[in-house]
Amino acid sequence: MSIAVDPHPLLDLKTLRARFPQALSTLTGPDPYVSLQGALPAWGDAEKELVRALLRAGGFKPSGRSKPCSEYMRAAAERGELPRVNAGVDVVNAAVLVGGLPISIVDAAKLQGALRVGVAESGASYIFNRGGQEISLGGLICLFDAEGPCANAVKDAQRTKTDDDTTDTLILIWGTRSWPGRAEAVAGALGEALVGLGATVE
């Protein structure tokens, strides 16, 4: 799946296409929060700031409810409230937790037309949950399809999220050049975990 990437001073984007042998709602496997534990060197506040700097590069303010999803996952782990969605999303969330980089997973079948990664214009927004809540995207690096922005390092769009019937996914690892090699390492660990679920990964 080809993605055009606009020039960016910090972005080190890695992508994976993962096709699963059956619908995610019926797929089972080992607990990814256990199996991926210790797969990568630990990360902390210094690395958190590197990710925030990536999001700030276009003018976005990554704070409050607009923090990178890696910070959300770490806070959830500290509370003992790791989310459970489906086998594909859970393994991505586990990779976010151990890797420290935000990761998007979208249903490839829901994407429309040509794909591009770039910074969203001022005033851009999309709905990110079933309740109809919106996130303001101005200045944030996002994945775009023919219908507009649909994924980023904070919250992915509801219209392209995986569902019970998903079998084909596109995964984006929002790495930063300020943390060299980390996105590649996260992609490797996540790819192995996806293969362990029976996925074909490219």
For each residue, the residues with C-beta under 8 A, 3 or more apart:
1: 15 17 108 111 115 170
2: 114 115
3: 15 115 116 117 143
4: 114 115 116 117
5: 8 11 13 116 117 118
6: 116 117 118 119
7:
8: 5 11 57 58 118 119 141
9: 57 177
10: 53 54 57 176 177 178
11: 5 8 54 57 117 141 174 175 176 177
12: 175 176 177 179 180 182 183
13: 5 117 172 173 174 175 183
14: 172 173 175 183 184 186 187
15: 1 3 170 171 172 173
16: 170 171 173 187 190 191 194 201 202
17: 1 108 168 169 170 171 201 202
18: 88 168 169 171 194 199 200 201
19: 167 168 169 199 200 201
20: 23 24 27 87 88 166 167 168 169 197 198 199
21: 27 167 198 199
22: 26 27 167 198
23: 20 26 27 164 165 166 167
24: 20 27 86 87 88 89 162 163 164 165 166 167
25: 86 163 164 165
26: 22 23
27: 20 21 22 23 24 86 87 88 197 198
28: 87
29: 32 87 91 196 197 198
30: 34 35 196
31: 34 35
32: 29 35 36 90 91 93 94 95 193
33: 36 37 82 90 93 94 97
34: 30 31 37
35: 30 31 32 94 193 196
36: 32 33 39 91 94 95 97 98 189 193
37: 33 34 98
38: 98
39: 36 98 189
40: 43 98 99 100 182 185 186 189
41:
42:
43: 40 47 48 99 100
44: 47 48
45: 48 49
46: 49 50
47: 43 44 50 51 100 179 182
48: 43 44 45 51 52 68 70 71 100
49: 45 46 52 53
50: 46 47 53 54 176 178 179
51: 47 48 54 55 62 68 70 71 100 101 102 153 174 176 179
52: 48 49 55 56 62 68
53: 10 49 50 56 57 176 178
54: 10 11 50 51 57 141 153 174 176 178
55: 51 52 58 60 62 68 140 141 153 154
56: 52 53 59 60 61 62
57: 8 9 10 11 53 54 141
58: 8 55 119 120 139 140 141
59: 56 119 138 139
60: 55 56 66 137 138 139 140 141
61: 56 66 139
62: 51 52 55 56 66 67 68 154
63: 66 67
64: 67
65: 135
66: 60 61 62 63 135 136 154
67: 62 63 64 71 72 154
68: 48 51 52 55 62 71 72 102 153 154 174
69: 72 73 96 102 103 153 154 155
70: 48 51 73 74 96 97 99 100 101 102 153
71: 48 51 67 68 74 75
72: 67 68 69 75 76
73: 69 70 76 77 82 93 96 97
74: 70 71 77 78 97
75: 71 72 78 79
76: 72 73 79 81 82 83
77: 73 74 80 81 82 97
78: 74 75
79: 75 76
80: 77
81: 76 77
82: 33 73 76 77 93 97
83: 76 90 93
84: 90
85: 89 90 93 162
86: 24 25 27 89 90 162 164 166
87: 20 24 27 28 29 90 91 197
88: 18 20 24 27 91 92 105 162 166 169 194 197 199
89: 24 85 86 92 93 105 162
90: 32 33 83 84 85 86 87 93 94
91: 29 32 36 87 88 94 95 190 193 194 197
92: 88 89 95 96 103 105 171 190
93: 32 33 73 82 83 85 89 90 96 97
94: 32 33 35 36 90 91 97 98 193
95: 32 36 91 92 98 99 103 186 189 190 193
96: 69 70 73 92 93 99 100 101 102 103
97: 33 36 70 73 74 77 82 93 94
98: 36 37 38 39 40 94 95 189
99: 40 43 70 95 96 103 173 182 185 186 189 190
100: 40 43 47 48 51 70 96 182
101: 51 70 96 173 174 175 176 179 182 183 186
102: 51 68 69 70 96 152 153 154 173 174
103: 69 92 95 96 99 171 172 173 174 186 190
104: 143 151 152 153 156 171 172 174
105: 88 89 92 156 162 169 170 171
106: 110 111 143 150 151 156 157 160 161 162 169 170 171 172
107: 110 111 160 161 162 163 166 168 169
108: 1 17 111 168 169 170
109: 166 168
110: 106 107 159 160
111: 1 106 107 108 115 145 150 160 170
112: 145 146 147
113: 145 146 147
114: 2 4 145 146
115: 1 2 3 4 111 143 144 145
116: 3 4 5 6 143 144
117: 3 4 5 6 11 13 141 142 143 144 172
118: 5 6 8 141 142 144
119: 6 8 58 59 139 140 141 142
120: 58 124 137 138 139 140 141 142 149 152
121: 124 138
122: 138 139
123: 138
124: 120 121 136 137 138 142 148 149
125: 134 135 136 137
126: 134 135 137 148 149 150 157 158 159
127: 132 133 134 157 158 159
128: 133 134 135 155 156 157 158
129: 132 133 155 158
130: 158
131:
132: 127 129
133: 127 128 129
134: 125 126 127 128
135: 65 66 125 126 128 154 155
136: 66 124 125
137: 60 120 124 125 126 140 142 149 152
138: 59 60 120 121 122 123 124
139: 58 59 60 61 119 120 122
140: 55 58 60 119 120 137 152 153 154
141: 8 11 54 55 57 58 60 117 118 119 120 152 153 174
142: 117 118 119 120 124 137 149 150 151 152
143: 3 104 106 115 116 117 149 150 151 152 172
144: 115 116 117 118 148 149 150
145: 111 112 113 114 115 148 150 160
146: 112 113 114
147: 112 113 150 159
148: 124 126 144 145
149: 120 124 126 137 142 143 144 152 157
150: 106 111 126 142 143 144 145 147 156 157 159 160
151: 104 106 142 143 156 157 160 172
152: 102 104 120 137 140 141 142 143 149 155 156 174
153: 51 54 55 68 69 70 102 104 140 141 174
154: 55 62 66 67 68 69 102 135 140
155: 69 128 129 135 152
156: 104 105 106 128 150 151 152 160 161
157: 106 126 127 128 149 150 151 160 161
158: 126 127 128 129 130 161
159: 110 126 127 147 150
160: 106 107 110 111 145 150 151 156 157
161: 106 107 156 157 158
162: 24 85 86 88 89 105 106 107 166 169
163: 24 25 107 166
164: 23 24 25 86
165: 23 24 25
166: 20 23 24 86 88 107 109 162 163 169
167: 19 20 21 22 23 24
168: 17 18 19 20 107 108 109
169: 17 18 19 20 88 105 106 107 108 162 166
170: 1 15 16 17 105 106 108 111
171: 15 16 17 18 92 103 104 105 106 190
172: 13 14 15 103 104 106 117 143 151
173: 13 14 15 16 99 101 102 103 183 186 187 190
174: 11 13 51 54 68 101 102 103 104 141 152 153 183
175: 11 12 13 14 101 179 182 183 184 186
176: 10 11 12 50 51 53 54 101 179 182 183
177: 9 10 11 12 180
178: 10 50 53 54
179: 12 47 50 51 101 175 176 182 183
180: 12 177
181: 184 185
182: 12 40 47 99 100 101 175 176 179 185 186
183: 12 13 14 101 173 174 175 176 179 186 187
184: 14 175 181 187 188
185: 40 99 181 182 188 189
186: 14 40 95 99 101 103 173 175 182 183 189 190
187: 14 16 173 183 184 190 191
188: 184 185 191 192
189: 36 39 40 95 98 99 185 186 192 193
190: 16 91 92 95 99 103 171 173 186 187 193 194
191: 16 187 188 194 195 201
192: 188 189 195 196
193: 32 35 36 91 94 95 189 190 196 197
194: 16 18 88 91 190 191 197 199 201
195: 191 192 198 199 201
196: 29 30 35 192 193
197: 20 27 29 87 88 91 193 194
198: 20 21 22 27 29 195
199: 18 19 20 21 88 194 195
200: 18 19
201: 16 17 18 19 191 194 195
202: 16 17
